[in-house]
Amino acid sequence: MRSSFWTVGLALMLCCCHANHTRPEQVDCAAVAAAVERQMTQFPESRLQDLYKSFFQDRFGPGHLISDREGALRYIEAEVQEAAPMTGVLTEPCGWEGSYVRVSLQAVQKGLLSAGELADALMQSAIPVDERAVEVWKEEWKAILSEVKRSCPDLPGLEEDSRMLDSLLASGQYACHHSKAYNEAYHPHYRIIRKELADKLLSDRAIISKEQLTSLSDNLTMLMPSILPGRAIWPCTKMRRKGLPTSGWSR
């Protein structure tokens, strides 16, 4: 399986090597507004830097985080081991184009993916970032920021965070952390994966947690007859014994 993922990953890298150069005039303001609404609905404690983070992750992917596969694998394994049981969405689109998605580490924690599979997808999603792309991103962010301010004029700390991000970009950097408010509210644990790779990786996996599987097993046990010597006790009999309603069941 790993070789097929590397083949897909190489093709994506060749096709997407110029994806970091969206001009400001190409920004779809309606798509930006929809992305902002989506994040603020799902994560209402988000601040401007959290919105910014989603948009730059959509533009640059995980390239700024990756050094080698073994290191990426160790970090995934350690984070999964240290994290509390995770819930929530399994994947979340980034930015206004959705070229990348955040894959929750609960996929590994709940056995849907192995840490190695996620590390492979992470490496395949990483595209080198050049200086030209960062310069173009500065202009793209200005167009995005205008739409964010129009959509969320009362966002807490909006102007302060805007100045912080201006300073970050002026220094030649582009990556930032989640805000304190976001971290405290949502405890994020995810990796940025190219959407096509994430879809391929998860398309044949049963999206069901161990807790859901246990509940399903319990329900099936209740629905199956208990075979005793000489008779079968069906659910309606069990339910009568427990004083539960039996409408809809027949013996």
N, C-alpha and C positions, 0 to 999 in steps of 0.2 A: 504493500500500500504506500509505503514511504516514497518509492521511486515514482509512482504515478503523481503524487502530490508535488514532488520536485519538478516534474515535467510541466504540470499546470502552473506552478509558481514561476518557472523560468519564462514561460510564454507570457504570463501577466507582467513580469518585470520588463520584457521587451516591448510589450504593447503600451505600458504605462510610464515609460521612462520620461515622457514629456508631460505627464499629468500634473506636474507641480507648477505649470505656467498659465493658470487661468487669469486673464486680464480683468481688471475691475469692471470694465464695461460688459463683460460676459457674465457677471454675477446675476443670478436670477433672484430678484428681490422677493418675489412671492414664495420661492422655495426657501429662502433664508427665513422669512416670517413663519413659515410652516415648521421649520426646524426649531426655531426659538419657542414657538407655542408647544411643540411636542416635548421639549426638554422642561419647560416651566410647568407643564401639566404633570409630567411624570416625576420631576424632581423640583418641586416648588422652592426649595431652599437654595437653589442655584444662584450664584452671583455672576457678574460679568466675566470673571476669569474662568468660570466653569463653562460658560457658553463659548468663550474664546477657545478653550481647550478642545471642545468638541469640533469646532470648525478647523483648527489647525491639525487635529488628528485626521480629519477627512482629507486635508491637503497633503500632509507629509507621512501619514501612516506611522509605523513604529520605528522608522529608521534611526531616529535620534536616541533610541534606547538599546539598540542591539549591538553587541560586540562579538559574541560567538554563541553557537547553539548550546554547548554544555553549560555555559553560564546562565543562559536563558532558562534552560531546563531546571537547574538548581534553584533559581529564584521562584519558578512556578511551584516546584515541589515544596519549598520552604513556606511560601505564602499560603498554599492550600493547607498545609499542616497546622500553621499557626492561626488561621482564620476560624472564626466561629461558624457554625452551620449557616450557609448562605441561602437566601431566597430571592424572589424577584425574577425579572426577565432574564432569559438566557442570552439573548443578543440585543444590541441596541445600535441603531445606525448613527454614524457620526456626521456632523455638519449638514450642509444643504444638498450635497450631491450623493451622499451615502456610499461613496466608493469603499469606505472601510466601516467595519462594525466593531463594537466592543463585545468580546465574548467573555461572559462571566466565568470566573474560575469555579463556580458551582458545577460547571460541566465536567470538570475533573474531580471535584469533591464528591459528586454523585455518580461517578463512574460512566458518564456518557462519552468522555474522551479520556485518553491517557495523557499524562503530562508530556510525554514524548511527542504525541501527535500534535498537541497544541504548540510545543516548541518548534516543530518542523514548520507548521503553518505560519508561525510568527517570523521565522527566518525568511520564508518565501515571500512574506508581505513587506519586508523591509526594502526600501528603495533609497539609494544614496541621495542626499539633499545637497544641492549646489547653491552657491551664493546668489546666483541669478534668481533661483526660485524663491529665496528668502526676500529679495528685493521686490519681486512681483507680489509676494504674499502681503507685504506691508500695505501696498495699494489695495489689494483685495480686501484686507481687513478693514480699511477705512470705509469701503462700500458696505461691508457687513455691519460694521458698528453703527452706521447711520440708520440701518433698518432695525437694529436692536434697540437703539434709543427711541425710535418711533414706536416700536411694538411694546417696549417695557420702560417707559419714562420714569417709573417709580421704583425701579430695581434698586435695592439697598446698596449703597456704596458705589453707585454707577460712575460718578465723575472721578472719585478717588481711584477706583480700579482702572478706569480708562487712562488716567495719567500713569499709573504703574505699568500698564501694558505698553504705552507709548515709550516709556523709558526702557523697557525690556527690548523692544524692537530697535530703538535707537542704538542700543549697545551691540546689535548684530545677532542677538538671540531671538528665539521664537517660541521655545517651549516653556510651559509654566505648570505648576502643581494645581490640584483642586483647591478651592477655598476651604478655610477652616469650617465654615458653616456646612458645606457640602460633605466634607469628610465625617463630621460629627453626626450628620443626619443619615447618611447612606452607607458609610464604611465600604467604599468601592473596592472591588477586587476583579480586575479584568485584564485582558490583553487585546491589542488592536490587531485585527486580522483583515486582510483584503476580503471584500464581501463574497466574491466568487469562490474563494478558498473556504470561507466559513460555511457557505451554502453546501459545497461539496462534502466538507467534513461532517456536517451535521444532518445531511439530508436523509441518511439511512439509519439514523439513531433514534431509538424510542425516547421521546422527551417525557420521561416519567421519573419522578424521584423515588427514592427508597421508601419514603413515608407514604407516597401515593400507592406504591406497589403493595405495601403492608396492608393499607386500607382496602385495596382491591381484593387481596387474598382473604381478608376477614369477611368481606361481603360475599365472596364466592363460597366460602365455607358455610355461611348462614343459608345460602340458597341451595346447597347440596343436601340431599337427604342423609340422615345418619342411619346407617344400616345396623340394626340390632337383631339378635336371634329371633327369627320368625316374623319381623315386621320392619317397616320403614317409617321413620318419623320425619314428616315433611315440614317445611318452614311454618305452615299455619299452625301445626301442633306445638312447635317450639314457641311461637309467638303467643299462643293462648296461654301456655304455661307461664310466660313472662308478663301476661296481662297486656300484650300489645295488640293493636288493631290487625285484623286478618282480611279486611276487604280486598278483593282482587285475587286472593289465593284459593286454590281448590285442592282438596285432599286426594 
